[in-house]
Amino acid sequence: MKILSIHIENFGKLHDADFSFKDGLNTICLPNGTGKSTLATFIKVMFYGFDNEGKRDELENERKHYFPWQGGAYGGSIAFEASGKSYELQRSFGQKDKDDTFLLRDLETKLESKDFTSNIGEELFGINSESFVRSAFISQSSCETEATDSINTKMGNLVDNTDDLNRYGTVIAALDEAKNHLSATRKTGELSKIKSEINDLKVKIKEGQGIDEAVAAIFDKSEADKKAYAALKEEQAKLNEKQKEMSVYKDAKATKLRYEEFVRQERERKENLDKTMAAFKGSVPAKEELEEAINLANSVDKMHEKLDALKDYQDSDSVGRGKELTEKIEKYELKFATGVPTDSEISRLIEQWSQRSEQKGSLSQKKDTLQTLMDIDDDKKEKAQEKYRSAAKTSNTLGIIMLILGFVALGLALATSPKGSTLIIEYGAALVCFALSIVLFVGAISKKKTAKDMVFPVNPHLVALRSEIESSEVFVKDVYNDTEDFFIRYNLPLDEYTVVNELYNLKKDIEEYEKIKVSGKEELEKYKEKEEEYKKLKADYEDGLKKLETSMKKFGYEDIEPSKTITELNSLRDLLREYQAAKAEHDKAAENLKIFEDKTPDLEEIKNLKEPEGPESMQVNEARLASIHSELENLSRNIEAYKRELDDFRLKKEETASYENALEIKEEEQQLIADKLDIVNKTKDFMTAAKVNLTKKYTGPITDGFNKYYKLLDKEASDDKFAFDAHINLEFAEQGSPRKPGFLSRGLRDMSGIALRMAFVDAMYQDEKPFVVFDDPYVNLDDEKLKAGLGLLEDLSKEHQIIYFTCNQLRAK
């Protein structure tokens, strides 16, 4: 397979660029920064698409990284040859992959081809993008490589491998995930979790042992208390019967005692009420009036304290200073009505304006240089085209001469007798002249078309200078617009020669404004608030004082001293509370006495009640009944507690049985999971061994290919310097011990990486050889190794199309 040509519409810094390629070695030697690596990436992206599209960083996300610098259509086309057919691959790219387009045309028929889909890279090369970059795409940044699953699968075709090898990594990852899921050592593993559950069940079963013995002991205690309870209930019934006989006197005596108590309470409450009422100076005040007067007195007292504090403030000298500062604040607030610019914002404008002045000063010179370069380019183009146009005029002139000669010869032939001996010669001469004139005319047309269609290489210096001028002009304009918007916002005069001075003056104004705006404004506002507060408070105080005097006279106080008013009112409130409490108590006692008298029809008999003989027997019975009642309550509580304990033990017995059943089930589950884990481990070991056995079959060809290419780079290298394990991992011998390539110097790592990549390519592609991209991979080689590396390119170009990029003529081939 080989690439025929490339057209890049826009890709990174490359724009409207065309490249043609031949068989064998194609060397592209350009200075750094001209787009060599961009072109190499373009080839990879056209076949495989972009890498790292999920990354936010534009340096890692290829789609963002190579988005056209100059705008325009994103993409291009590649003409290539594969399996004896020629195609043109066209792609355009958008902001996201859903916006991309793909078109494949057959170059012979010019019609769309369905030989490959948009996944053309994997279909054409038989490997994925990562494997392509690790084999046929050799970049300066990473020559080292290793065998991927895709590379193993492609090489596995040599040993009749199945397609399952390509899924080896996925299956191993799935097995590892299954192991973690079933693990006995990880907290989240199924074996670990079920083992913890089994231990918990065993603990609960152990706790349930000995329940039967405890149940028997509690049952015996419960039966004993039930017997005692029945005996006490029998005794209680006998005593109650006896008490009924004695209850008549007891009830009458209790009624008499209650009556005497009601009479005593009413008399004492009346005496206390009369005593409290006599303490008032006038009539008893209403509670609402008194509370209102107390609240008013407290309010007047607080207002008096505040008035004293505010009066001191009126004598301060802060008013004049506050007004002066406020005038300045009002001036700056008007100026900064849209907001105060930050110091960093002003510094940025000063820096931008200085850069603008520098770039504006150099623009004229750059434009003159650009015009000179354009004139030189145009002159070169005109001279080249004039060469073809001059040749076209010469061909036209000769064509006309030959046409005239042809007509002359034809005239002579017609004028000559048919019997003349020169007739055939004259017609032949005319025919030759006409043919030559046609050839000359066609040649003239071809030369004119060549002159018209000539394509001239883009002058990189001209493109860079034009881009620099455009960038400077945009910067000058943007800075002016940005500064103009800022000056309009803060009402500043915009003069190109005074911009910086105006910005520095603005900085000074902001500094002064920040210093005074808090102190001056707050001081005046504080004074005004205090002044208004003083006026309002004074009026409220005088009004409250008048109302308070009116209330105090109503309560019987003629001479009012404001300092004693609150104390007097509080004392009056305490006295009112005592009066209200005494009145409520007397009213309640009188009501209780009247209710008792109304409910007791035989009150006179009760008043004259005499105590019968032998009351002590009733007191003894009452004491015994009280004791029995207490004992019965204790026994009842004990019996209920025993019942609850027996219910709890019954539930625990049932729970223990369920725990035993659950333990049996869990132990069976544990064995099943352990069996699954054993199967997973054996499956992984089997697959790993199978892969090793498979890769062993093509370790030999890879080793031979690697040694062949490495010796071309290092002729002194021995066959046993490097070796491969069954996973195609490269090792080298150092003092009798195998080491990884990371211990080698950078140059030797690059050489071993290039040799291994080409060994992969040889092993993967037995029939049609792919093109190979070398993106300046020899930068770390010394002169001798570089010479060998260039020789390797020559050898490889006999079987492969080689596209070799470099920025150094010494590394060019």
Order of alpha helices (4+ residues) and beta strands (2+ residues): beta-beta-beta-alpha-alpha-beta-beta-beta-alpha-alpha-beta-alpha-alpha-alpha-alpha-alpha-alpha-alpha-alpha-alpha-alpha-alpha-alpha-alpha-beta-beta-beta-alpha-beta-alpha-beta
